[in-house]
Amino acid sequence: MSNPEQIPEAQLGDESFAETIVNPATEVHTDTLPSIEEQFRQLELKAAEHYDAWLRAKAEGENIRRRAQEDISKAHKFAVEKFAGELLAVKDSLEAALAVPEQTVDSFKSGVELTLKQLVSAFEKNALLEVNPVGEKFDPHKHQAIGMVDSELEANTVVTVLQKGYLIAERTLRPALVMVAKGK
């Protein structure tokens, strides 16, 4: 089949058959490798793209860190804002009570009771809970024992509360000052 003259005439009209015959003298390779300089230039472009992407990611990370620090700073700065707003009503009530020129003991007492209710409401709204542990077992995390007294109660039971304690979000803000039973 190396000689085109020996091909039968029926196959001469078939173009696909003619395309399959290749003359080795006319064969040319079109898929050549790029030169080293071209490869180097392409690698430099890729490196520049990756470096640019890295710089952008680094800047974005620094921006996120800076914004998070600002948010934390604002949270610390304004953490008591809600609670302070609640206490303003209590302060207003106390000032109004002092502004009344002629007060009776009963009106003064009722005004103080209403002000105390406002204060208790402000505490409840802000998860500030009162600890009054009379009759409870002594807990050093919530109570501070001032002394021990003789009592019919079981040992280490709170007998007297000298000063109430407070919890804020289940964490001790101020321990209750208590007297505990020595036991029998």
C-alpha positions as CSV (number, residue, x, y, z in Angstrom):
1,M,0.0,0.0,0.0
2,S,2.9,2.3,-0.1
3,N,2.4,3.0,-3.8
4,P,-0.8,4.9,-4.6
5,E,-0.8,3.4,-8.1
6,Q,-1.7,0.0,-6.8
7,I,-4.9,1.1,-5.0
8,P,-8.0,-0.4,-6.7
9,E,-10.2,2.1,-8.5
10,A,-13.2,1.5,-6.2
11,Q,-11.2,2.9,-3.3
12,L,-9.8,5.9,-5.2
13,G,-13.1,7.7,-5.0
14,D,-13.3,7.1,-1.3
15,E,-11.9,10.3,0.4
16,S,-11.7,8.8,3.9
17,F,-9.5,6.1,2.5
18,A,-7.3,8.6,0.8
19,E,-6.9,10.6,4.0
20,T,-5.5,7.6,5.8
21,I,-2.7,7.2,3.4
22,V,0.2,9.2,4.7
23,N,3.3,9.9,2.8
24,P,6.3,9.9,5.2
25,A,8.1,12.5,3.4
26,T,5.3,15.1,3.8
27,E,4.5,14.4,7.5
28,V,4.9,17.5,9.7
29,H,4.5,17.7,13.6
30,T,2.4,20.7,14.6
31,D,2.4,20.0,18.4
32,T,5.7,21.4,19.6
33,L,6.5,22.2,23.2
34,P,6.6,25.9,24.2
35,S,10.1,27.3,24.7
36,I,11.7,27.5,28.2
37,E,11.2,31.3,28.1
38,E,7.5,31.0,27.4
39,Q,7.1,28.4,30.2
40,F,9.0,30.7,32.6
41,R,6.9,33.7,31.7
42,Q,3.7,31.7,32.3
43,L,4.9,30.5,35.6
44,E,5.8,34.1,36.6
45,L,2.3,35.2,35.7
46,K,0.8,32.3,37.8
47,A,3.1,33.2,40.7
48,A,2.1,36.9,40.5
49,E,-1.6,35.8,40.6
50,H,-1.1,33.6,43.6
51,Y,0.9,36.3,45.4
52,D,-1.9,38.8,44.7
53,A,-4.6,36.4,46.0
54,W,-2.5,35.8,49.1
55,L,-2.1,39.5,49.8
56,R,-5.9,40.0,49.4
57,A,-6.6,37.1,51.8
58,K,-4.1,38.4,54.3
59,A,-5.7,41.9,54.2
60,E,-9.2,40.4,54.6
61,G,-8.0,38.4,57.6
62,E,-6.6,41.5,59.2
63,N,-9.8,43.4,58.5
64,I,-11.9,40.6,60.1
65,R,-9.6,40.6,63.2
66,R,-9.7,44.4,63.5
67,R,-13.5,44.4,63.2
68,A,-13.8,41.7,65.8
69,Q,-11.6,43.6,68.2
70,E,-13.8,46.7,67.7
71,D,-17.0,44.7,68.3
72,I,-15.5,43.3,71.5
73,S,-14.5,46.7,72.6
74,K,-18.0,48.1,72.0
75,A,-19.5,45.1,73.8
76,H,-17.4,45.8,76.9
77,K,-18.1,49.5,76.7
78,F,-21.8,49.3,76.4
79,A,-22.5,46.0,78.2
80,V,-24.3,47.8,81.1
81,E,-26.3,50.0,78.9
82,K,-29.6,48.1,79.3
83,F,-29.1,47.7,83.1
84,A,-28.2,51.4,83.4
85,G,-31.4,52.3,81.5
86,E,-33.4,50.3,84.0
87,L,-31.7,52.0,87.0
88,L,-32.6,55.4,85.7
89,A,-36.2,54.9,86.6
90,V,-35.2,54.0,90.2
91,K,-33.0,57.1,90.4
92,D,-35.9,59.3,89.1
93,S,-38.2,57.8,91.8
94,L,-35.7,58.5,94.6
95,E,-35.2,62.1,93.4
96,A,-39.0,62.6,93.2
97,A,-39.4,61.3,96.8
98,L,-36.8,63.8,98.0
99,A,-38.4,66.7,96.1
100,V,-41.7,66.4,98.0
101,P,-41.6,69.2,100.7
102,E,-44.1,67.8,103.2
103,Q,-44.0,64.0,103.6
104,T,-45.7,61.7,106.1
105,V,-44.0,58.6,107.3
106,D,-46.6,56.5,105.4
107,S,-46.2,58.3,102.1
108,F,-42.4,58.1,102.4
109,K,-42.6,54.4,103.2
110,S,-45.0,53.6,100.3
111,G,-42.6,55.6,98.0
112,V,-39.6,53.6,99.1
113,E,-41.6,50.3,98.6
114,L,-42.5,51.3,95.0
115,T,-38.8,52.3,94.4
116,L,-37.7,48.9,95.7
117,K,-40.1,47.2,93.4
118,Q,-38.6,49.1,90.5
119,L,-35.2,48.1,91.5
120,V,-36.1,44.4,91.9
121,S,-37.8,44.5,88.5
122,A,-34.6,46.0,87.0
123,F,-32.6,43.2,88.6
124,E,-34.9,40.5,87.3
125,K,-34.8,41.9,83.8
126,N,-31.0,41.7,83.8
127,A,-30.6,38.2,85.3
128,L,-29.4,39.6,88.7
129,L,-30.7,37.1,91.2
130,E,-30.9,37.5,95.0
131,V,-29.4,34.7,97.2
132,N,-31.1,34.3,100.6
133,P,-30.0,30.9,101.7
134,V,-31.7,30.5,105.2
135,G,-32.0,26.8,105.9
136,E,-29.8,25.7,102.9
137,K,-26.6,23.7,103.1
138,F,-23.5,26.0,103.2
139,D,-22.0,26.4,99.7
140,P,-18.6,28.2,99.7
141,H,-19.2,29.2,96.1
142,K,-22.3,31.2,97.0
143,H,-21.9,31.9,100.7
144,Q,-19.3,33.4,103.0
145,A,-19.4,32.1,106.6
146,I,-18.8,34.8,109.2
147,G,-19.2,32.4,112.2
148,M,-20.8,29.3,113.6
149,V,-23.6,29.2,116.1
150,D,-25.2,26.4,118.2
151,S,-28.3,25.2,116.6
152,E,-30.7,22.3,116.4
153,L,-30.1,22.2,112.6
154,E,-27.7,19.9,110.9
155,A,-24.0,21.0,110.8
156,N,-23.0,23.5,108.1
157,T,-26.6,24.6,107.5
158,V,-27.2,28.4,107.1
159,V,-28.9,29.7,110.2
160,T,-28.8,33.4,109.7
161,V,-28.2,35.7,106.7
162,L,-26.4,38.9,107.6
163,Q,-26.2,40.2,104.0
164,K,-27.9,38.7,101.0
165,G,-25.8,37.6,98.1
166,Y,-26.3,38.1,94.4
167,L,-25.8,36.0,91.3
168,I,-25.6,37.4,87.8
169,A,-26.3,34.8,85.0
170,E,-25.7,31.9,87.5
171,R,-22.3,33.4,88.5
172,T,-21.7,34.8,92.0
173,L,-21.5,38.5,92.0
174,R,-21.4,38.9,95.8
175,P,-21.5,35.9,98.2
176,A,-24.1,36.0,101.0
177,L,-22.7,36.7,104.5
178,V,-24.1,33.9,106.7
179,M,-23.9,32.2,110.1
180,V,-23.8,28.5,110.0
181,A,-24.9,25.8,112.5
182,K,-22.2,24.0,114.5
183,G,-24.4,20.9,114.7
184,K,-25.5,18.9,117.6
